[in-house]
Amino acid sequence: MSARHDILIRGGLLFDGTGAAGKPGDIAIRDGRIAAVGARIDDTAAKLIDAHGLAVAPGFIDIKTHSDFTLPINPKAESKVRQGVTTEIVGHCGFSVAPALPGKVELLRDYLSASAPWLPFKATTFSDYLASFPTTAVNAGMLVGHNTLRLMVMGMENRAPTSAELEAMIALLEEALDAGALGLSSGLFTAPGSYAQADEMIALCRVVKRYNAGYFTHIRDESNKVLEAVEEAIAIASACDVHVEIVHLKCSGLDNWGKAARVLDMIAAAKLRGLDVDCDAYPYAAGSNPLKNLMPQWVQAGGVEAMLERLTHKDTRARIRADIARHGLNNWGRIPSWDCVRISISPNLLQHAGRTIGALAAERAEDPIDTVADYLVADEGATRVLVTSISEDDIRDIVRSPLALVGSDGNCVASYGTVSQGMPHPRFYGTFPRIIGHYVGELGLIALELAVHKMTGATARALKLKDRGLLREGYRADVTIFDPADFKDRATYADPHRYPSGKRTSVIVNGTVVVEDATHTGALPGKVLRRDRNGGVG
């Protein structure tokens, strides 16, 4: 007699993703979906998972990632799936690897060199990009990037688009949305996205609304003008009646610490006015960015080659030094010192990964701006850094807020192979267990059921996922099983390539076990998620 179910998870404490307290129960899985949820399921199953003493939750949804840069070369998605992540949303901050028009591939490759140094690029439509995406361990939903659209149509031109150029961007956006992209992402903090004015973004977001898609924005300024930048995002939600996700919410720089509560109040007020605005954040005091993006925006004008030539001149460096003295780092604000800027990934200068700009400048007995300029030239503009610039008090305000979802802003990497190079941000390995192990377990800042809700059901609602994010009969069987007392981040800035603790952690994606007792099975059951014309994603 054949078993009735494929998998039976027995005796766990079920956190269903709605924010309700955990309840003891069983879950049956059949044909990739949750077949039953109940206090006791006595049916037979081909595989039994003993979850006594463990929490059972919907698979965590990482709403803010750049794993499109690494999934094709790390399809096992090791650093994410071992955190309990079963779905990643990629193509953020205006940076997507598609569309790439013929003759523009090298331009896009150079532009993304600090973010995707190992990724092969090719000419592709967005439809072909989705159709050819490799089989992976996690589900992936794709956004189309505004910076990429602008780059394809206008290059690095610092001006408003002509009507023909705007129509060309709209045509590329429509092709991506027709193919099933979940929405448009923007990176208004850096060129060429920073050259766009409100009318350009409203024109594009009206197209997004027509397709019932979403707008995901790295706002124009996360430091000295963070309040104005949040207001700009809310204004787009109002003007276009479109869902807006403010990604990796932070108030960066010494002058802006303490503003997180005001930003959250602004988002709450927008929701009370009926606007569909959400935000997400990662629970770390350091952010990550290409080193070039810390420079004033004018430094990058004309593209990477022009920037590198410009940086060789003393007058350029003097102007950079004066701008940073007045305003702090672009999009990061004032930091205590250059010791707060740590080299993360340096494709051409591997020996310096993990070192700070402050330490290098002291070693060379030179001004840090000269160190930065020389380093960018030597590394061909491809350097990525970590910037410690966020207040722990602000992090706690965001973590405890039911308004803020959880997103790692990280790539899926691994402790082996190409993606093990460099010193990536520990959030790549630790975001979700850090929330559960540190902020729930050690600090008692929020309840476990609220933390799970912020990672699952609330995120699924924001993304309009049709059948994921809850432990509910008929839903896709994306399930994370973990011991709340032994599920902690172990990745650090000094030693980032470390998976979380938790010997009994198991993860199921679309009904297939991908992680069993903290060991990757090698399974690759993930699906490319597409948005339908009604806005639902499945």
N, C-alpha and C positions, 0 to 999 in steps of 0.2 A: 504493500500500500504506500503510495507516494505521500510525502509530507504536504500538509495543507498550505504552509507558508515557507518562504525562503529563509527568513530570519525571525527569531522571536527574542526580543530584549525583555528579560524578566527581572522584576524586583527592584527597579530603579526608582529614584525620586524624580518624577516627571515635571519639568518646567516647560510649559507648553508654548512659551513665547509671547503670551498675551500680557504678561506682567503679574499673573496670578501666582500665588505661593505654590511651591512644589507639592505634589501629591504622589504617594506610592502607586505604582502601577506597572503594566506591561505594554509593550508595543509589538505588533505583528507587521511584518513587511512582506509584500508579495508583488512581483513584477514591477519593481522599482518605485512602488508607492506604499504609503502607510495603509495597511488593510484594516487594522483595528487598534484602538487605544482603550484600555480598560483596567480596572482594579486587578483582575486576574483573567488571563487568557490561557485556557487549557489545551488549545489546539497544538498539533504537531508542527515542527519546523525542521528544515534541513540543517539549520544552524541555530544553536542556542547561545545567547550572550548573557552571562550572569552579571547583572548590574546592581546587585545588592551593595549598599553603601556608596553608590555612585549617583551623580546627577545625570539625567538624560534630558537633552535640550535639542531644539532644532539646530541644524548646522549653522554656524555663525556666518553672517553675510558681511564681507569686507567691502563697504560701499565706496571706499576711496583708495584705489591702488594704481600702481604703474606696472603691473605684472605683464602687460602686453609687451614690455621690453624684455621679459625673461621667460615667459611660458613656452615660447617656441624652442628654447634651448634647455629648459628645465620643466618638462611637462609633468613631472611627478609633483611639482609645486610643494616641495618638502617643507620649507619654512612656514608656509601658510596652513597646509592641511594638518600639520602636527599641532597647530594651535586650535584646531576644531573648525577652521574655515572651510566651507564647502562651496561658496560662491564669491567671486571677485568681480568688481566693476572696474573696468580699465579704460584708458584713453583720456585721463583727466588733465586738468590744468592747461587745456588748449593743445596738449601734445598727443596726437594720435599718429600711428605709423601708416595710416591710410586716411584719405586717398593720397596716392603718390603718382603724379602725372608723368608721362614720358618726358624726359629731358629735365625733370625736377627732382629726380631721385637723389642725386648727390647733394643738392641743396638741403633736402630733408635730412639726409644722413649726417651732414655737417651740423645742422641745427640741433639734432638730438644726440650728438656725440657724447655729451656729458651725462646723458640719461640712459642711453642704450648703446654703449661702446661695442658690444659684442653681437648685436643683432644685425642679421643681413637685411638689406632693404631691396625692394624691387618695385617697379611700376605696377600699380594695382588700383582698381576701383574698390570702393568699400564693399560692394557685393562680393567681389572675388576674394577680398580679404577675409570676410566672414566664412565664405564657402571653403577656403583653403586652410583655415585655422587648424592647427594640429590637435590631435586627441590629447586631452590633459586629465589630471586627477580631479580638478575642480571645475565647476561651472564658471563660465565667463560671459559677462554682459559688456558690450562695447559702446563707448561714446565716440563721437567724431569731434576733433579738436578745432577750435576757432583759429588758433595760431597756425595750425597746419593748413586750414583753408586759405588763410590770408597769405601764407608763404607760397602756396601753389598758384595763387592769382596775382599777388602783388609783390612777392619777395619780401624784403625788409624795408619797403618804402614807408617813410614816416609822414603819412598824409591820409586824408579820407579817401575811400575808394570812389572811383567814378561810378556812374549808374551802371555801366557795362560790367565793371569789376564786381560790384555788389551783386548783380544778377549772376555772375559766374560763381561767386561764393554760394549763393542761394542754390544754384543748380547742383553743386557738389554736395551741399547739405541735404538737399532733397534726395539725391541718389543714396546717400548713407541712411537716411531715415526710411526710404523705401526698402532698403535691404534689411532693416530691422535694428538699426542702432537705437540705443535706449534714449539718446538725446545728444545735446550739444554741450561740450565743455569749453570753458574759457580760462585763460591765464592772463588776466588784465594787468598783472604785475610786471610783465617783462615783454620786450619786443618780440614779434610785431603786434601781439595782442594789446599791449599798452597804448598803441597808436589809435586804437578804435575809440570813437566817441559814442555817446549814448544812442544816437540815432542808428548807428550801424548795428549795435547789439540788439536794439528793439526790432529792427527789420528782420534780423536772423531769428530772434526768439518768437516773432509772430509766425514764422514758418514752423518752428518747433511746436507751437501751440496747435497749429493746423494739423499736425501729425499726432497730437496727444502725447508728445514726448516731454522730456525734462531738460532743464538747464542747470548745469553743475558748474559753479564758478569758484576759481581761486580769485578772490576779490582783488581789486586794484591796489589796495594797500593794507597790509596786516600789522602795520606799526603806527606811525605818527598820525595817519589819517584813517585809521581802522573804522571809526564810527561813520565817517562819510562814505567809506567803501561799502559798509554793510547797508547803509541807506540806499546806495546806488543799486545794490542787488535786490533789495525790497521794492524799489521803484520799478524795476523790470518785472517783478512778479505782479505788480499792480497794473502796469501798462499793457502787459501781454496776457494776463490771466494764465500764467504758466507756472508749473512747479519749479521752484528754485531751491537748489541745494548749495548752501555755503560750505565749502569743503575745508578740511583741516583748520577749523576755527582756532585762532590764536590772537593774542594781543602782544606783539613782539617788541622788545626793546624796553630798557629801563623806564623810559618816560611813559610807557603805556601799561605798565603792570597795574592790575586792579580794575581794568576796564571790562573784563569778561562778563561780570554781572550786568553791566549796562548793555552790552551786546545781546545777551540772552533776554533781557527785558525788551529790547527792540524787536527781537524775533517773536517773543510772546505777544507783544502788542500787534504785530503784523498778523499773527494767526487769529487774534481776536477780531481783526477787521475782515476776516475771511480769506486772507491770502495764504497760499500754499507754500510756506517757506520752512525749510529744515536746515540743520547744520550737523556736522560731524567733527570729531577730533580724535587725536591720539594722545595717550597719557604720558608724555615725555616732555622735558624742559628744552630739548634741542630739536630743531627742525633740520631739514636737509634740502640742498639746492645746488645747482651748478655754481661753482665759484664765480663765474663771470656775472651771474645774476645779482651778486652782492654789490657790484659796481654801479655807479649812476647809469641810468638808462641810455644816455647818449653814447656811452662807451661801446655799446653793441651795434650802433647804427651801421647799416650796410652789410651785416653778416660777420661770420667768424674771421674770415681772412682780413677784412678791413679792420676789425677789432684788434687782431694780433699785431698788425702793422702799427696801428695807432698807439698801442701800449709800449712800443719801443721808444717813444719820444718823451723827453723830460717834461715838456710843457703839459702833455696829457696827464702824466702822473701828478704834477703839481695841482692841476685842476681837480683830479680825483680826490687828492688829499684834502683840498679845501672843501669840496662838496661833502665828503664824509664827516669832516670836522663840524660842519654846520648841521647836517641832517641825520647823521648815522648811516648805516648800511642801507642800500636800496631794499625796501620791503621788510627790513629786519630792525631798523632803528639803532639806537645807541646800545652798545654792548660794553661790559666792563673792560675788556681788553681783547687783543687778537688771540689770546690763549683760548678764547671761546669759539674759535673757528678751527675745526679739526678736519684734516684731509681724510676723506672717506674712500673714494675710488679715484685712482690716478693712472689711467691706462698706459701712459708713456713714462711714468716715474713711479714704478711700483714700490720702490724702496721707501717712499715717504708716507705711505698709507698709515694712518693712525697718529701722525705728528700734527702739531698745531702750527698755524701761521706765526704765532708769537714765538714759538721755540725756533722755528726756521730763521726768522728775522734776527733773533738774538745770536744764533749760531753764525750767521753771515755778517753780523754787525752792521745791519742796514735798516732803513725805515720799512715798516711792514708793507706799505703800498708798493715799494720797489720789489719786495719779495713776492707779493701777489702778482704784479705785472710780469715779472720774470718767470714766475711759475706757470702762469697761463700761457705764455709764449712757448715755454719748453714742453708743456703738456698739450699743446695745440688746442687750447681752449676747452679740453675735455674733462677737467678736474671737477669732482663733486665733493662737497664739504658738509660737515655737520656744524650747526650754529646754535650754541646754547644761549637762548634769549627769552625764555618764557618763564613766568612766575609759577611756582608750585601752587600758590593759593588760587591762581586763575585756573590751573589744571583741575584742582579739586572742585571749583565752582562748576566747571563744565562736566566733569565726571558725575557729579551728584544730580545734575539737571536732567529731568525726563525729556527735555527738548532736544538734547544733543545725542546723536547716534555715535557709533564707534567705527572709525576707519583708520587703517594703519598708515596710509600714504606710503606704503612700502611695496617693494617687488617681492615676488616669490623667488627665493634663492635657496642654496643648500650648502652643506658643510664640505662639499666635494665638487670637483669639476670647475668649469669656467666661471660659474656664478659664485664660487667661493672666494673669488679674488677680492682684494681690498678689505676695507673695514666699514661695512654698511651700518646704517642706523640699527640699533637693537630692536626697534619697532618691527623690522622685517620678520623677526622671530618671536617677539614677545608681547605684542599689543593686547591681544585678547586674554591670555593668562595673566598679564599684569593687572588688567581691570579686576579679574576674579580673585587672583591670589593676593594682590597688594591692597587695592582700594575696597574690595568686599571683605576679604579674609583678614588681612592684617590691620587695616584702619577702620573697618566697619562703616565706611563712608556711605555706602548704599547697600540695599538688600540684594541678594543674589538674583531674585526674580526680576528686579528692575534692570540689573546689569544684563541679564539674558534677553529681556525685552528690547533693550537698546541695541542689541547685537543681532536680533532676529525679527520678531514680529513688527516692531516699529520701523525697521529698515525695509522690510518687505513691503510695508504700506507705502513708504516714501518712493520706492522703486516700482510700485504697481506690479509686483510679482504675483502671479495668479494663484500659484499653488506651492509656494515655499515660505518658510519663515515661521510656521506653526507646526506643532505636533497634532495633526488633525487627520482624521480618516479621509482618504482620497488624495491627500497632499503628496508631493514628491518625497521620497524617503531620504532626505538629507538630515542626518542625525549625528550629534556629538555626545559622547559619553565620557565623563571625567570625574575625578575625585576632587571635590572643592577644596579639600584640605591638602591636596598634593597636585596642584595645577598652578605652577608659578613660573614666571619668566626667569630665565637664567642668562639671557643675552645681556651683555654690558657694552659700553662704548669701547672699552679696552679689549673685550673678547666677545664680539658680536655673533659669531657663528655657533650659537648654542641653542638647541631645541629646548622647549619647556620641560619642566619636571612632570611626572605623572605616569607611573608604570602601567596603569590600567586604562589609559586614554585610548578610546577607539573612535573612529570617524567613518560614517557611511555616507556615500554620495550616490544618489539615484539608485538606492537599494543595493549597492555594492560596497563591501568593506574595503576601505582604502588604508586605514590605519587600524591595526589590531594590537592592543596592549603596547602602544607606543612604537610599534614597528610598521613601517610602510610596506604594504603588500605588493606594490608595483602596479596595482590596478589603475586604469585611466578611464573612469566612467563619466567624466565631466561632459557637459553639453554647452554649446554656444547658445546663449539666451537671446531671443529676438523679441522685439516689441511688435505687437500687431496694430492695425490701424485704429483700434479702439483704445490703445494705450496700454493694454495688458501685456505683461512680459512672461514668456514661458519657453 
